[in-house]
Amino acid sequence: MENLIKEIETLIETLNSTHEVKYQLVNTIKVKKVGRKEQILNLIKENDNKVSMKFLADELQISNRNVSSQLSYLRKDELNIISYKVGNETIIELRDDE
């Protein structure tokens, strides 16, 4: 996200026309946009394929319910994502297809 902000600031500094700035900003945001599913999947993969529900919710500043919904969409995409309880924590794990 920091790179996106820097790229937008650079565009604003280098482009003169208001119309051109708007056009470039819209295109930059469209290209750089990453959906929640992708963000969750990336966080799981970056953390050895195992994270807590709380970690995902905290990192993305969303509710556990929202995380759970996104995990359902990932499962519908045929990813082998399981969840289980360890104490009070819900653990999310991405497993290789076997």
Long-range contacts (C-beta under 8 A, 24 or more apart in sequence): 4-28, 4-29, 4-32, 7-32, 36-60, 36-62, 36-66, 36-70, 37-70, 37-73, 37-74, 37-77, 40-67, 40-70, 40-71, 40-74, 41-74, 41-79, 41-94, 44-81, 44-92, 44-93, 44-94, 45-94, 49-93, 49-94, 49-95, 50-91, 50-92, 50-93, 50-94, 51-91, 51-92, 52-89, 52-90, 52-91, 52-92, 53-83, 53-89, 53-90, 53-91, 53-92, 54-89, 54-90, 56-92, 64-90, 67-92
